[in-house]
Amino acid sequence: SKDTISRITDKVLEEMIEWQNRSLDRVYPVVFIDAIHVKIRDGQVTNRPIYVAIGVTVNGERDILGLWAGDGGEGAKFWLAVLTEIKNRGVADVCIVVCDGLKGLPEAINTVWELAVVQTCVIHLIRNTFRFAPRQHWDEMSRDLKPVYTAPTEAAAKERFVGFSTKWGPKYPAIVRLWENAWSEFVPFLDYDVEIRRVICSTNAIESVNARYRRAIRARGHFPTEQAALKCLHLATRALDPTGRGRARWAARWKPALNAFAITFEGRIN
């Protein structure tokens, strides 16, 4: 019965609270932040954001920093509270924060970590691009965008984007405007070593976590309470790592990336 299931899963509450409030590393080379939406029955069933932060440690581990339930739509103000909590748990510095193009989010990030570079997630940018175009053009657009986000320099990226705009702009002006508005947060990683770019753009680990969360959510339809949703996602997090810490290896080629981070962000990576 539902009551029996609730009594069993309540056993994880103490562990979940301890995990959510644990101390974190002093510095993370990269932190990815994102939100997934779950259906929660609060009088009526509504979509609610669950905020997720995932850090890459100095040792090259993926560390899920926590899960936070928000009210209403995803907002920069709530992200500011989340990031402040992460800082209060011991994270004194983050070199690069990768996020979507949410309005006000770069300002929230730099309020918490003044020196952090804000990088728009390329995967999110491409997905948002496809929202403005029919499916039959997605493959061709993807091929035309790849030279932009793999350019060796910002100047080269800008030149290649002009070609993309000339081809697609007359038909889909909203796509060109989307990229122009996100440009200042899109281009920072073009200044970095290829090893750093690989970490920023290698979203497979992030996508695999989100895919695991979405599978857990879909299997249950909607949740009776916010706490029930968080318990479900915490158990999915725990299943990713047998130790229960929510950590796992990030990439086999971590040492070259660590060297690149140590040189680029000299004095900030121990």
Secondary structure as UniProt FT lines:
FT   HELIX           2..9
FT   HELIX           10..12
FT   HELIX           13..20
FT   STRAND          27..41
FT   STRAND          45..56
FT   TURN            58..59
FT   STRAND          61..69
FT   HELIX           76..88
FT   TURN            89..90
FT   STRAND          93..99
FT   TURN            103..104
FT   HELIX           105..112
FT   TURN            114..115
FT   STRAND          117..120
FT   HELIX           122..130
FT   TURN            131..132
FT   HELIX           135..137
FT   HELIX           138..149
FT   HELIX           154..168
FT   TURN            169..171
FT   HELIX           173..186
FT   HELIX           188..191
FT   HELIX           194..201
FT   HELIX           204..218
FT   TURN            219..220
FT   HELIX           226..240
FT   TURN            242..243
FT   STRAND          247..249
FT   TURN            252..253
FT   HELIX           254..264
FT   TURN            265..268
//
